[in-house]
């Protein structure tokens, strides 16, 4: 496509005014697509500040930047006026240390973390990956200790940890956060799955809905509703609940570490994962509401819709 002179001038002004510019969907605080989120997650590991341009708010820039750098997709990273690339290239350069060098930073620590994989977790992983050919098991751990496994091709610059006869692949930041973790297989009334325990993290304690009712009446804990907007539209949060999606993780994680926290979702699965993240951040009195809002509606307040 052609690029009109006015749009070209706007782009060049942005690149002149800011050393690092990411053209993306959404913004740094709220990316609006997975690729933009991946790009900001990587840049956030290295830079305290950089400029973002939300192309969703500006159709001329959205199409113009594609023509300007002859690059067909969003996001696009520019450093000192030069196109670096999109989300995949950003991630590759981060893993290799080239991105650190570009920003004038020290090379990443590439020491493989010492991790533990329990026998139960190892067996589950082997069964789950038995038919996966040509891929490796990757574990990504974010700054807030959110974690996710995925099967993907092994990267040239992956940091690889070995435990219980298995290989786990990490990027540099995840490798640092993984030091000393225990990967286990847990079974609860809500289901089964892999669980990560970080060094020093406290155990998540179960909390029944009748117990929750008593604790709320005593006002001796903070209840955090982790459900998405669609779930909250079906059944409104309890009056005393604070809503994670509205307040944000960082705001709630800034509560005093001695605060008793209880997490609630629809059935008690995603709330447990969030409880583990807060425990990894140093909270020592963390509960997961067993059965979630569905159990509350069934056993405590029949007036709450079940969905």
N, C-alpha and C positions, 0 to 999 in steps of 0.2 A: 504494500500500500504506500501511497505518497504521504509525505509529512509536510504540513503547511508550515510556513515560516514562524507564525505566532506560537504554535505548539513547540516547535524546535527551540525557540528562544526561552520558553518557560522551562523546558527540560534542562537546557544548558545553564539556566540561572540556578535551578535546584542543585545541579551537580557542582557548580562553582561555589555555592554558599555552604555546602555540607561535604565533608570529606567522605563519609560513608552514607550511602542512600540505598534503601531497600524499597523498591516498587512492589507492592504486595496487595493482597485482598484483605481488608481490615486494617488493624493497627497492631502495634507491639503488644498492647494489653489484651486485645481481642482479635486474633487472626480469624479470618472468615473462610479459610480453606485449609486442607491438610498440608499442602505444600508450603503455604505461607507460614503456617504454624511451625513446620519443620525448620524453615529458614530462620525464623525469629528465635526458636529454641537454641539453635546452634550459635547465632550471633550473641544471644544473651549470656552464653558461657564465657565469652571473651571480652565483650564491650559493655561498659556501664551506660553508654549513651551512643545512639546513632539515629539518623533521621529516616522516617518511614513516610511513604506516600500511599494513601489508600486509593487505588485505581477505581474502586467501585463508586467512589464519590465524584470521579472525573473521567467520563468516557473519552474525552479527547486525549488525556494523558494515557489512559488504558491502551488505546490503539496506537497512539503516537510513540510510546516507548518501545513497542514491538518493532516499529519501522526504524526508530532511531538507532537501535543496536542490532537490527536484523536478527532479533531473537523472538520466537513466536509465542512464548509462554510467560506467565506470571507465577512466581515472583522473579525479580531480577535484581541482582546486587551490583552496585557501582561503587568503586573505591577510587578516590582522586580522579573522578571523571571517566574511569575506564570500566567497561563491563567485565565483571567476574564470571557471572553465570547464574543459573537457577538453583533450585533447592538441592538437586542431586550433586551438582558440582560443589556447592557450598559444603555439603556434608563430606564429600570426598576430600576436599582440601582441609577440612577440619581434622579428619582422621589421619591424614598424612603429615600434618603440621604446617602445611603451606599457608593456611589461613592465619595461623599464629605469626608466621614470618611476615606475611603481608601487612599485618597490623603492628609489627614491631614488638611482638611478645615472645617470651621464652618458649622453647619447644615443649610440647606436652610430655608429662611423665608417662612412659610406656610400660611401666612395671605391671605385670599381670597380678591381679588381686588374689589373695588367698581366700577361697570360699569353701563352704561345706554344702554338699548335696546329700540329704538323707537317703537311705535305701528306698524308702517309699516314693520319694520324689524322683529318684533315678529310674525306678521301674516305670513310673507313670510317663516320664519323658521318653524312655526307650519305646514304650508302647505307642505313644503319640507320634513319634517320628519314624517309626519302623518303615513306612512306605515313602518317606521323603528322600528323594534323590537329588544330589547336587546342591543341597542347601545346608546351612548351619543354623544353630539355635542362637539367636541374639537376645541380649537382655539390655534394655535401655532404662536408666534410672535418672529421673529428673532432679532438679535442685530441691524440689519439695518432697523428694523420695517417692514420687509416683513411679511405678515400674511397669514395664510391659515386655513380654516375650514375643518374638516373632521368628518365623522361619524365612530366611533370605540367603542368597548366595554369600559365601564368605568374601570379605573384602581384603584387599592386599594389605591394608594398614590396620586391620582389626587387632585388638589386644585380646588374647585368648587365655582363659583360665581353665585349668583341668581339675576335676574333682569326681570321685566315684566312677571313674572310667568314662566320663563325659567331657565334652568341650563346650564352654559358653563363651560367646564372642561379645566384646564390648567396644564402645567408642572410648576415647581417652577420659572424658569426664565421668562416664558411667563406671569405668574401671576404678577410678578413685573412690567413688561412692560405694562400690561393691565390697570394699575391703572388710573382711570378717563376716559377711552375710551368711545366713543359713537359709538354704532353699529347702522347703519341706512340702509335703503333701498333706493337706488337712481335710477332714471330713466334719461337717456340721449338719445341723438339721436343714440348712438351706441348700446344701450341696457339697461338692468336692472340688478341689483345685489346688494349684501351686500357691504357696505362701512364702513371703520373704520376711525374715527377721533380721533387723540391723543390730549391730553391737550396741548394747546398752538400752535397747528399746524394751518397753514393758509389755507384758502379755495383755492381750485384749480380753476384757472380762465380759461374759454374757450378761444381759440385763433383760429380764422378762417384762412384758408390758404392765403387769400389775405392780412390779417393783418400780417401773418408770413412773407410773401414776403416783406412787407414794413419794418418790424422790422429787418429782415436780411440785407436789404439795409442800414438801419441806424446803423447796427452793435451794437445794444443795448441789445442783449440777447444772451444766449448760447443755441443752439439747440442740443438736445441729441436724437439720433436715438436708440431706444430700440429693434429693430427687430432682430431676430436671423439671422444667416449667410444665411440660405436658402432664406429668404425674401430679404436680401440685394443683393443676387445673381440675383434675379428677377428684382429688381429695385435698382440701386446703391444709397447710401445715398447722400443727397444734399451736395454740395461742402463745405458748411459752417458747416455741422453737425459733432459732435463728436459722436463716436460709443461706446455705453455702453459696449458691449461685448468685444471690443478691449482694452478699457482703464481701465475697471473695476469700480465697484461701489465705492470702497474706494477712488480712485483717484478723481473721479468726486465729491464725497461728501465732499472732502477737499477744494473745491472752496469756496471763501468768501461767507458767508451766505446772503449777500445783492445782490448777482448775480441773475439777472433775468434768469430763466431757462424755456425752452419750450421743451416738450417731444413729440416725434412723433413715431408712429408705422404704421401698415398697415391700420387700420381703426379707431384708437383712443381709443381702449379698454385697451390693455396692457400698453399703454403709460400713461393712467390715473392712473393705479395702481402704476406705477413707480413714477409718479409725487407725489402721496400721500406719498410714502416712503420718498422722499426728503423733502416734507413739514414737515413730522414728525421729520425730523432731524434738523429742524430749519430754512430752507429756506423760506423766506417770500414772494417771488415774483415768483410764480410757475404757469406755463400755460400748458394746454393740447391742442394739435393741433387737432381740431375737424375734423373727417373724415380721418386723417392721410395721408399717401402717396397716397392713392387712390384719395382723394379729391384734393391733389396737382396736380396729373396727369390729373385729369378731369378739374380743374378750372384754373390752373396756367400754367402748362407746359405739353402740350399733347405729348411731346417727351419722357416723362417718361413712361415706360411700366406699364400697369395695369395688375394685376394678382389676 
